Structures are given as C-alpha cells and as structure tokens.
Amino acid sequence: MSKVKDFLTEAGVFFMATVDGDQPKLRPLGAFLEEDGKLLFGVGDFKNVYRQMVANPLVEIAACKKNGHWLRYTGRAVFETDPKYAEEMIRRFGLEAIYNEQTGNTLMIFRLEDAVAVDIAVMGEGESLL
C-alpha cells in the first residue's frame, strides 16, 4: 500500500469515479489515511457519492504526478465499521465543522478490496504497485 500512498501524496488531488445508474460520476478528493496496513478514504453519508457506492461498490481512483506518471487504482469499496478511522480522518483533515453531532453528518470510511493499482508512464507500460 505504501507505493499507492506515496503516489497519492505526491499527486495531492486525485479523482474517484463511481456509477450513478448508467452514468459515470467523477469527483476530486484529497484526504486519505494509511492505518493498520490499509489505505482508507472517506465520503459523507449525506452525499450522492455514498449512495452510489452502496448501490455499486466498484470504484476507480486516478491521479497524475507532475512527471507525467498517472495512477489507476481500481477495486470494490468496502466500508469500515471501526469509528477510530473516521475520528482520525476528521481530526487530521480538520473536518469537525462538517462531521459532528449538530450536523448529523457521518464520515463513512472505505478501502478498496480486490484492488489493482497501476503506475502508468505517459509513453510507457504500466507497473503494478500492489
């Protein structure tokens, strides 16, 4: 996982695609954690992206580095039940104003299972990162 983490860290912003019915949906993300040997991401339970992932857990994350390499990280989203991950992400990324008892919003943490991660050079072959 560290190679994927390093790639995402260097890229900064990355994009995650989901499916809404028969329409792909793409959105920028930037927050993730590597904890307990897992690469973890979060989405709000009040957002369409969460409902899309529940209906179809197949997602793809893409990122690009300044050197022209890009990442394709594909898998099945599995939501974590341990609240420590959401608490850590909320704390680390300053999301307390969005996810709290007053708003009623919950940060849903997920990881990708059965995943494939490939680092692809603009003019070259892909290299597996997992």
N, CA and C atoms as a LAMMPS dump frame, in Angstrom:
ITEM: TIMESTEP
0
ITEM: NUMBER OF ATOMS
390
ITEM: BOX BOUNDS ff ff ff
-5.0000000000000000e+02 5.0000000000000000e+02
-5.0000000000000000e+02 5.0000000000000000e+02
-5.0000000000000000e+02 5.0000000000000000e+02
ITEM: ATOMS id mol type element x y z
1 1 1 N 0.81 -1.212 0
2 1 2 C 0 0 0
3 1 3 C 0.845 1.265 0
4 2 1 N 2.058 1.175 0.541
5 2 2 C 2.875 2.382 0.644
6 2 3 C 3.166 3.019 -0.703
7 3 1 N 3.319 2.229 -1.761
8 3 2 C 3.574 2.811 -3.082
9 3 3 C 2.377 3.604 -3.571
10 4 1 N 1.168 3.098 -3.324
11 4 2 C -0.045 3.826 -3.706
12 4 3 C -0.156 5.085 -2.857
13 5 1 N 0.074 4.958 -1.565
14 5 2 C 0.039 6.117 -0.66
15 5 3 C 1.023 7.184 -1.121
16 6 1 N 2.262 6.779 -1.432
17 6 2 C 3.273 7.733 -1.881
18 6 3 C 2.847 8.441 -3.161
19 7 1 N 2.255 7.684 -4.088
20 7 2 C 1.802 8.269 -5.345
21 7 3 C 0.719 9.317 -5.063
22 8 1 N -0.283 8.954 -4.256
23 8 2 C -1.376 9.881 -3.956
24 8 3 C -0.881 11.114 -3.205
25 9 1 N 0.075 10.919 -2.311
26 9 2 C 0.632 12.045 -1.565
27 9 3 C 1.317 13.018 -2.509
28 10 1 N 2.115 12.503 -3.424
29 10 2 C 2.818 13.368 -4.375
30 10 3 C 1.84 14.057 -5.325
31 11 1 N 0.8 13.358 -5.741
32 11 2 C -0.182 13.943 -6.671
33 11 3 C -0.997 15.049 -5.996
34 12 1 N -1.293 14.885 -4.709
35 12 2 C -2.1 15.874 -3.984
36 12 3 C -3.578 15.607 -4.161
37 13 1 N -4.137 16.082 -5.243
38 13 2 C -5.548 15.854 -5.55
39 13 3 C -5.646 14.618 -6.444
40 14 1 N -6.657 13.824 -6.203
41 14 2 C -6.918 12.662 -7.046
42 14 3 C -8.402 12.618 -7.33
43 15 1 N -8.82 11.785 -8.253
44 15 2 C -10.209 11.732 -8.671
45 15 3 C -10.759 10.327 -8.471
46 16 1 N -12.007 10.249 -8.015
47 16 2 C -12.66 8.963 -7.834
48 16 3 C -13.912 8.912 -8.7
49 17 1 N -14.038 7.81 -9.427
50 17 2 C -15.202 7.601 -10.288
51 17 3 C -16.108 6.555 -9.659
52 18 1 N -17.407 6.832 -9.716
53 18 2 C -18.45 5.896 -9.311
54 18 3 C -19.44 5.812 -10.468
55 19 1 N -20.474 5.022 -10.268
56 19 2 C -21.517 4.903 -11.278
57 19 3 C -22.844 5.293 -10.646
58 20 1 N -23.605 6.126 -11.338
59 20 2 C -24.941 6.527 -10.915
60 20 3 C -25.902 6.039 -11.999
61 21 1 N -26.478 4.847 -11.776
62 21 2 C -27.294 4.225 -12.822
63 21 3 C -26.38 3.796 -13.948
64 22 1 N -26.539 4.439 -15.117
65 22 2 C -25.656 4.127 -16.242
66 22 3 C -24.717 5.291 -16.569
67 23 1 N -24.626 6.247 -15.65
68 23 2 C -23.807 7.442 -15.868
69 23 3 C -22.589 7.437 -14.933
70 24 1 N -21.365 7.502 -15.483
71 24 2 C -20.195 7.637 -14.617
72 24 3 C -20.203 9 -13.929
73 25 1 N -19.718 9.03 -12.7
74 25 2 C -19.593 10.281 -11.946
75 25 3 C -18.174 10.365 -11.416
76 26 1 N -17.556 11.518 -11.585
77 26 2 C -16.171 11.719 -11.201
78 26 3 C -16.093 12.92 -10.275
79 27 1 N -15.275 12.799 -9.2
80 27 2 C -15.12 13.934 -8.298
81 27 3 C -13.712 13.961 -7.729
82 28 1 N -13.214 15.181 -7.406
83 28 2 C -11.882 15.293 -6.81
84 28 3 C -11.934 14.967 -5.322
85 29 1 N -10.883 14.334 -4.849
86 29 2 C -10.701 14.054 -3.422
87 29 3 C -9.253 14.385 -3.072
88 30 1 N -8.969 14.466 -1.8
89 30 2 C -7.592 14.714 -1.383
90 30 3 C -7.232 14.075 -0.067
91 31 1 N -8.233 13.638 0.685
92 31 2 C -7.979 13.09 2.015
93 31 3 C -7.948 11.571 1.987
94 32 1 N -6.92 11.029 2.613
95 32 2 C -6.827 9.587 2.799
96 32 3 C -5.876 9.312 3.946
97 33 1 N -5.948 8.117 4.462
98 33 2 C -5.079 7.669 5.555
99 33 3 C -4.51 6.308 5.215
100 34 1 N -3.343 6.027 5.738
101 34 2 C -2.841 4.664 5.738
102 34 3 C -2.743 4.257 7.205
103 35 1 N -3.623 3.368 7.62
104 35 2 C -3.688 2.913 9.002
105 35 3 C -3.852 1.403 9.028
106 36 1 N -3.164 0.759 9.942
107 36 2 C -3.299 -0.692 10.131
108 36 3 C -3.111 -1.461 8.828
109 37 1 N -2.197 -0.979 7.978
110 37 2 C -1.921 -1.654 6.722
111 37 3 C -2.992 -1.464 5.663
112 38 1 N -3.894 -0.507 5.872
113 38 2 C -4.981 -0.257 4.926
114 38 3 C -4.906 1.179 4.425
115 39 1 N -5.203 1.373 3.164
116 39 2 C -5.338 2.706 2.59
117 39 3 C -6.818 3.059 2.665
118 40 1 N -7.133 4.116 3.395
119 40 2 C -8.521 4.46 3.717
120 40 3 C -8.91 5.814 3.14
121 41 1 N -10.13 5.882 2.668
122 41 2 C -10.709 7.1 2.102
123 41 3 C -12.027 7.372 2.813
124 42 1 N -12.563 8.579 2.667
125 42 2 C -13.82 8.891 3.32
126 42 3 C -14.763 9.673 2.434
127 43 1 N -16.06 9.403 2.619
128 43 2 C -17.123 10.159 1.955
129 43 3 C -18.245 10.383 2.967
130 44 1 N -18.959 11.469 2.815
131 44 2 C -20.067 11.773 3.712
132 44 3 C -21.283 10.92 3.428
133 45 1 N -21.952 10.476 4.484
134 45 2 C -23.15 9.65 4.322
135 45 3 C -24.31 10.421 3.715
136 46 1 N -24.227 11.736 3.666
137 46 2 C -25.29 12.587 3.127
138 46 3 C -25.075 12.913 1.644
139 47 1 N -23.996 12.405 1.068
140 47 2 C -23.652 12.751 -0.317
141 47 3 C -24.087 11.669 -1.299
142 48 1 N -24.317 12.102 -2.534
143 48 2 C -24.679 11.161 -3.604
144 48 3 C -23.608 10.097 -3.805
145 49 1 N -22.344 10.477 -3.658
146 49 2 C -21.259 9.521 -3.867
147 49 3 C -21.407 8.313 -2.94
148 50 1 N -21.815 8.54 -1.705
149 50 2 C -22.002 7.428 -0.765
150 50 3 C -23.128 6.508 -1.25
151 51 1 N -24.245 7.091 -1.661
152 51 2 C -25.366 6.277 -2.157
153 51 3 C -24.967 5.504 -3.414
154 52 1 N -24.168 6.122 -4.27
155 52 2 C -23.701 5.439 -5.476
156 52 3 C -22.809 4.252 -5.127
157 53 1 N -21.955 4.419 -4.133
158 53 2 C -21.047 3.344 -3.724
159 53 3 C -21.788 2.196 -3.047
160 54 1 N -22.843 2.506 -2.331
161 54 2 C -23.652 1.452 -1.71
162 54 3 C -24.356 0.651 -2.799
163 55 1 N -24.881 1.34 -3.808
164 55 2 C -25.594 0.666 -4.895
165 55 3 C -24.647 -0.131 -5.792
166 56 1 N -23.448 0.397 -6.031
167 56 2 C -22.458 -0.273 -6.877
168 56 3 C -21.081 0.048 -6.295
169 57 1 N -20.491 -0.878 -5.557
170 57 2 C -19.233 -0.584 -4.855
171 57 3 C -17.982 -0.56 -5.73
172 58 1 N -18.112 -0.77 -7.03
173 58 2 C -16.934 -0.728 -7.901
174 58 3 C -16.568 0.722 -8.179
175 59 1 N -15.34 1.086 -7.812
176 59 2 C -14.877 2.463 -7.997
177 59 3 C -13.479 2.448 -8.608
178 60 1 N -13.102 3.605 -9.124
179 60 2 C -11.745 3.767 -9.641
180 60 3 C -11.226 5.121 -9.199
181 61 1 N -9.981 5.123 -8.762
182 61 2 C -9.292 6.348 -8.359
183 61 3 C -8.178 6.589 -9.371
184 62 1 N -8.053 7.837 -9.81
185 62 2 C -6.998 8.211 -10.749
186 62 3 C -6.286 9.444 -10.223
187 63 1 N -4.97 9.465 -10.425
188 63 2 C -4.161 10.603 -10.009
189 63 3 C -3.038 10.778 -11.018
190 64 1 N -2.501 11.996 -11.077
191 64 2 C -1.412 12.284 -12.002
192 64 3 C -0.334 13.079 -11.276
193 65 1 N 0.91 12.691 -11.496
194 65 2 C 2.041 13.42 -10.926
195 65 3 C 2.618 14.363 -11.974
196 66 1 N 3.383 15.337 -11.521
197 66 2 C 3.966 16.329 -12.431
198 66 3 C 4.901 15.704 -13.453
199 67 1 N 5.476 14.547 -13.137
200 67 2 C 6.401 13.913 -14.076
201 67 3 C 5.682 13.163 -15.203
202 68 1 N 4.344 13.25 -15.235
203 68 2 C 3.571 12.626 -16.298
204 68 3 C 3.076 11.229 -15.98
205 69 1 N 3.533 10.647 -14.881
206 69 2 C 3.022 9.337 -14.488
207 69 3 C 1.624 9.504 -13.913
208 70 1 N 0.791 8.537 -14.179
209 70 2 C -0.553 8.579 -13.605
210 70 3 C -0.891 7.23 -13.005
211 71 1 N -1.788 7.258 -12.039
212 71 2 C -2.187 6.093 -11.267
213 71 3 C -3.619 5.726 -11.591
214 72 1 N -3.85 4.459 -11.77
215 72 2 C -5.21 3.922 -11.852
216 72 3 C -5.313 2.891 -10.731
217 73 1 N -6.19 3.176 -9.753
218 73 2 C -6.386 2.32 -8.577
219 73 3 C -7.857 1.908 -8.567
220 74 1 N -8.112 0.648 -8.86
221 74 2 C -9.464 0.147 -9.088
222 74 3 C -9.776 -0.967 -8.109
223 75 1 N -11.017 -0.981 -7.606
224 75 2 C -11.411 -2.066 -6.718
225 75 3 C -12.848 -1.924 -6.25
226 76 1 N -13.182 -2.746 -5.27
227 76 2 C -14.519 -2.77 -4.681
228 76 3 C -14.457 -2.076 -3.326
229 77 1 N -15.259 -1.032 -3.163
230 77 2 C -15.285 -0.277 -1.909
231 77 3 C -15.924 -1.116 -0.802
232 78 1 N -15.206 -1.212 0.306
233 78 2 C -15.699 -1.902 1.499
234 78 3 C -15.639 -0.893 2.637
235 79 1 N -16.768 -0.667 3.277
236 79 2 C -16.836 0.326 4.341
237 79 3 C -16.368 -0.275 5.667
238 80 1 N -15.574 0.506 6.391
239 80 2 C -15.045 0.116 7.69
240 80 3 C -16.076 0.441 8.772
241 81 1 N -16.121 -0.375 9.81
242 81 2 C -17.074 -0.149 10.896
243 81 3 C -16.422 0.431 12.143
244 82 1 N -15.097 0.366 12.25
245 82 2 C -14.408 0.89 13.427
246 82 3 C -14.391 2.419 13.362
247 83 1 N -15.01 3.098 14.345
248 83 2 C -15.087 4.561 14.301
249 83 3 C -13.74 5.264 14.447
250 84 1 N -12.701 4.558 14.872
251 84 2 C -11.397 5.217 15.057
252 84 3 C -10.868 5.791 13.744
253 85 1 N -11.195 5.158 12.617
254 85 2 C -10.702 5.648 11.331
255 85 3 C -11.363 6.976 10.954
256 86 1 N -12.659 7.063 11.128
257 86 2 C -13.36 8.322 10.833
258 86 3 C -12.889 9.421 11.775
259 87 1 N -12.731 9.082 13.044
260 87 2 C -12.269 10.079 14.02
261 87 3 C -10.898 10.615 13.641
262 88 1 N -10.003 9.732 13.214
263 88 2 C -8.653 10.158 12.824
264 88 3 C -8.689 11.02 11.57
265 89 1 N -9.484 10.649 10.58
266 89 2 C -9.546 11.435 9.352
267 89 3 C -10.158 12.81 9.629
268 90 1 N -11.206 12.847 10.421
269 90 2 C -11.835 14.127 10.774
270 90 3 C -10.828 15.029 11.476
271 91 1 N -10.088 14.477 12.431
272 91 2 C -9.102 15.253 13.181
273 91 3 C -7.962 15.713 12.273
274 92 1 N -7.406 14.794 11.501
275 92 2 C -6.22 15.086 10.693
276 92 3 C -6.497 16.111 9.599
277 93 1 N -7.704 16.091 9.038
278 93 2 C -8.007 16.98 7.916
279 93 3 C -8.922 18.145 8.302
280 94 1 N -9.155 18.336 9.606
281 94 2 C -9.926 19.484 10.067
282 94 3 C -11.361 19.506 9.585
283 95 1 N -12.029 18.36 9.651
284 95 2 C -13.393 18.245 9.141
285 95 3 C -14.467 18.312 10.232
286 96 1 N -14.081 18.801 11.408
287 96 2 C -15.009 18.817 12.549
288 96 3 C -16.269 19.634 12.299
289 97 1 N -16.191 20.692 11.496
290 97 2 C -17.375 21.525 11.233
291 97 3 C -18.397 20.81 10.356
292 98 1 N -17.959 19.809 9.607
293 98 2 C -18.864 19.081 8.709
294 98 3 C -19.428 17.843 9.373
295 99 1 N -18.574 17.123 10.114
296 99 2 C -18.965 15.836 10.695
297 99 3 C -18.995 15.96 12.214
298 100 1 N -20.201 16.169 12.746
299 100 2 C -20.382 16.314 14.19
300 100 3 C -21.839 16.029 14.558
301 101 1 N -22.136 16.025 15.833
302 101 2 C -23.497 15.712 16.292
303 101 3 C -24.509 16.762 15.845
304 102 1 N -24.1 18.021 15.766
305 102 2 C -25.027 19.083 15.368
306 102 3 C -25.469 18.934 13.916
307 103 1 N -24.536 18.616 13.027
308 103 2 C -24.902 18.474 11.618
309 103 3 C -25.567 17.127 11.35
310 104 1 N -25.228 16.126 12.174
311 104 2 C -25.756 14.78 11.964
312 104 3 C -25.068 14.041 10.819
313 105 1 N -24.046 14.659 10.219
314 105 2 C -23.314 14.037 9.118
315 105 3 C -22.302 13.031 9.664
316 106 1 N -22.174 11.914 8.972
317 106 2 C -21.218 10.882 9.35
318 106 3 C -20.232 10.685 8.212
319 107 1 N -18.949 10.603 8.568
320 107 2 C -17.917 10.309 7.574
321 107 3 C -17.805 8.797 7.461
322 108 1 N -18.066 8.288 6.274
323 108 2 C -18.024 6.856 6.018
324 108 3 C -16.657 6.522 5.429
325 109 1 N -15.926 5.658 6.117
326 109 2 C -14.57 5.299 5.718
327 109 3 C -14.604 4.003 4.912
328 110 1 N -13.845 3.994 3.821
329 110 2 C -13.801 2.784 3
330 110 3 C -12.386 2.524 2.513
331 111 1 N -12.175 1.296 2.101
332 111 2 C -10.933 0.858 1.479
333 111 3 C -11.312 0.08 0.233
334 112 1 N -10.36 -0.174 -0.63
335 112 2 C -10.625 -0.945 -1.832
336 112 3 C -10.134 -2.378 -1.651
337 113 1 N -11.016 -3.327 -1.912
338 113 2 C -10.667 -4.748 -1.895
339 113 3 C -10.603 -5.25 -3.323
340 114 1 N -9.92 -6.385 -3.492
341 114 2 C -9.735 -6.953 -4.835
342 114 3 C -9.206 -5.871 -5.77
343 115 1 N -8.271 -5.087 -5.253
344 115 2 C -7.808 -3.89 -5.955
345 115 3 C -6.621 -4.166 -6.866
346 116 1 N -6.537 -3.321 -7.874
347 116 2 C -5.402 -3.28 -8.787
348 116 3 C -4.938 -1.83 -8.814
349 117 1 N -3.632 -1.62 -8.683
350 117 2 C -3.065 -0.271 -8.757
351 117 3 C -1.932 -0.296 -9.763
352 118 1 N -2.004 0.596 -10.747
353 118 2 C -1.005 0.62 -11.805
354 118 3 C -0.481 2.039 -11.963
355 119 1 N 0.843 2.17 -11.95
356 119 2 C 1.538 3.424 -12.239
357 119 3 C 1.861 3.381 -13.728
358 120 1 N 1.335 4.346 -14.471
359 120 2 C 1.463 4.331 -15.926
360 120 3 C 2.231 5.568 -16.386
361 121 1 N 3.32 5.341 -17.107
362 121 2 C 4.06 6.447 -17.711
363 121 3 C 3.304 6.897 -18.96
364 122 1 N 3.399 8.157 -19.29
365 122 2 C 2.676 8.688 -20.448
366 122 3 C 2.971 7.871 -21.699
367 123 1 N 4.215 7.515 -21.919
368 123 2 C 4.593 6.793 -23.124
369 123 3 C 5.205 5.434 -22.779
370 124 1 N 4.642 4.763 -21.777
371 124 2 C 5.25 3.51 -21.381
372 124 3 C 4.249 2.501 -20.876
373 125 1 N 4.785 1.418 -20.427
374 125 2 C 3.975 0.335 -19.86
375 125 3 C 3.603 0.679 -18.421
376 126 1 N 2.533 0.07 -17.945
377 126 2 C 2.146 0.237 -16.551
378 126 3 C 2.926 -0.691 -15.646
379 127 1 N 3.131 -0.235 -14.404
380 127 2 C 3.815 -1.038 -13.391
381 127 3 C 2.886 -1.219 -12.207
382 128 1 N 2.667 -2.464 -11.805
383 128 2 C 1.79 -2.755 -10.662
384 128 3 C 2.411 -2.184 -9.396
385 129 1 N 1.581 -1.559 -8.567
386 129 2 C 2.037 -1.007 -7.292
387 129 3 C 1.603 -1.866 -6.105
388 130 1 N 0.847 -2.922 -6.361
389 130 2 C 0.406 -3.788 -5.26
390 130 3 C 1.081 -5.14 -5.356
